[in-house]
Amino acid sequence: MKIRNIFLLAVFHFICLPVFSQDSGGKELRILHWNDLHARNQMQKGAKKDSVTGERTEYIYGGTSNMLGYINKYRDDKSLVLNAGDDYQGTPISTLTRGNSQIELLNLFGLDAFVLGNHEFDYGQFTLDSGLSNAKFDYLSANVYLKPMKKTMGKPFTVKNINGIKTGIIGITAPDLLTLTLPSNMTEIKMLDVDSVVTSAIESLKKEECDLIILLTHVGVDYDKELASKFHKDVDVIIGGHSHTPLFKPVIQDGVIIAQAGSYSRWLGKLELKIDTEKDTVLSYQGELIETVLDSAVYDRSAQAEVDRMLETIGPELKKVIGRLEVDWTRSFSSESNLGQWEADAIRKKLNTDIAFMNAGGLRKDLLKGDITVGDVWEINPFGNTIVTFSVKGSTLKQMMRNMLGNYLKELKESGGSDMMVASGIGVEYDSRKAYAGESDFIVSVKVGGAEAEDEKMYSIATNNYVGTQFKKYFGTVDEDFIIKDSNIIDRDLIIEAVKEQKVISQPLEGRIVDITGEVK
């Protein structure tokens, strides 16, 4: 489909929103979408600070009942309801039911299509395949192939006829899926080439004479832009997930409309389209994110009752208060954080190692100051990873730091973000200017326990088993062979024990991995 006047609309979008009218020959389509819930089925507490007074206001948003309520508020016979993946993994109910809780709740939404995200695979490929057999909606993934079954994990595409608009929807899962979950969960998965499967699906949808082609993706905004540039002659809209990006207004890439609704059910995406089905043309668009703030007239009471029913058996244990925060615990994907440092310290202390590393992306929830409950720790550390240990020489440790920071800076420059290694027991200083200039000696200092690392001295390291099995992804190729030992201690159990032991936590943010130029914060 060709898009008429899309660039003009993009320029004037903030000045004058397009007016929709059936009388002008176009047909209306409303796309309601959300993504990356991560099993946050319960309502959540948020806080905002007034920019003038500094006054802090807390409010309630999200969860299954608020999201469904807002969808029902805006849904009509011209609506298409889409979910861009990662509904699994993030709270105890998902872990304890192996994701089945999420299928049951998604069945309440009257979904037109759902694309599989990487976290749908966290309980294994066969558990997912079995759970999806209970789905009452179309689930898509054109590029994930389950070898024993000789099929893709979901339909490559589906076709929906909404308000006389024949719409083809192609599902694409993160192409680097095999590095995004434990290898043991992916033993029978083969990833298919994205360009090939999209091209094939487009050909099929053209034969079905679709008026509109949508990519429903779980690949992140940057990759969405790449797909838009490659397939702009045929693809009209990309509804995305994975990068947790709240696009308050759609991004236009080579005429393709890209939308994403952040994460954790905070926002419902609403994209209004006007389609000329005679000429297969998008005449106009208008997109926004609607915050799912609790409204007694909007939230879905029957959905809340179902969530409450699921939580009845595990609720009392999860609500137990085990400690207290005197400062907010905050995460950061691309930099150090006080939450990450506190957990890394706790892991190093428990395993009695010289150093501990954690991938920042493994921390899934911030926590406001106040009580810490068992359920909070489950939500911060939802994956049930075990802690592994290994030992390397100082020379290898320096090589690991050089590889890790080199890759980190490269990704930071190219995409604006990278899964930071949060550390304990080690202090690293580096020169980002030298690194960006291609100089290999950009590491200024590596200290363990306050002393410079010695090349021939052995240093013990603790990390989680995800980082251990994806060692090369984070630390690159090193010269030394070593054995990784699994302690079989589950990370969240360790953290619960550490919170109980410390009781009152006030963790400042420290500079442990520092750019001496001050350019990388």
Buried (B, 14 or more C-beta within 10 A) or exposed (E): BBBBEBEEBBEEBEEEBBEBEEEEEBBBBBBBBBBBBBBBBBBBEBEEEEEEEEEEEEEBBBBBBBBBBBBBBEBEEBBBBBBBBBBBBBBBBBBBBBBBBBBBBBBBBBBBBBBBBBBBBBBBBBBBBBBBEEBEBBBBBBBBBBEEEEEBBBBBBBBBEBBEBBBBBBBBBBBEBBBBBBEEBBEBBEBBEBBEBBEBBBEBBEEEEBBBBBBBBBBBBBBBBBBBEBBBEBBBBBBBBBBBBEBEEBBBBBBBBBBBBBBBBBBBBBBBBBBBBEEBBBBBBBBBBBBBBBEEEBBBEEBBEBBEEBBEEBBEEBEEEBBBBEEBBBBBBBBBBBBBBBBBBBBBBBBEBBBBBBBBBBBBBBBBEEBBBBBBBBBBBBBBBBBBBBBBBBBBBBBBBBBBBBBBBEBBEEBEBBBBBBBBBBBBBBBBBBBBEEEEEBBEBBBBEEEEBEEEEEBBBBBBBBBBBBBEBBBBEBEEEBEBEEBEBBBBBBBBBBBEEBEEBEBEBBEBBBBBEEEBE
